[in-house]
Amino acid sequence: MNKTVSIILTLALVIVLAIIFYSDSGESVTPGQNVEIIDGVQYITIDAKAGYFPEVSIAKSGIPTKLIMNTEGTYDCSAALVVKDVGY
């Protein structure tokens, strides 16, 4: 009986963790909605938590751009960012 209870509790924990980490936040962002141009500078904002949101960003070329990565509450590998082309 103890083995059965342990298995059920373990499965419940795995399901709860899967729901927390892989659930959609309910927000729907079309590509480009996370991009703003203010005083000639383009700002791209990306949330990093169990992946990057939105997954696609559309920015204009030829203008100065700042990338803002929100990592608040992120404790997984999405808290790290590598941009090989610029050596960052």
Buried (B, 14 or more C-beta within 10 A) or exposed (E): EEEEEEEEEEEEEEEEEEEEEEEEEEEEBEEEEBBEEEEEEBBBBBBBBBEBBBEEBEBEEEEEBEBEBEBEEBEEEBEEEEEEEEEE
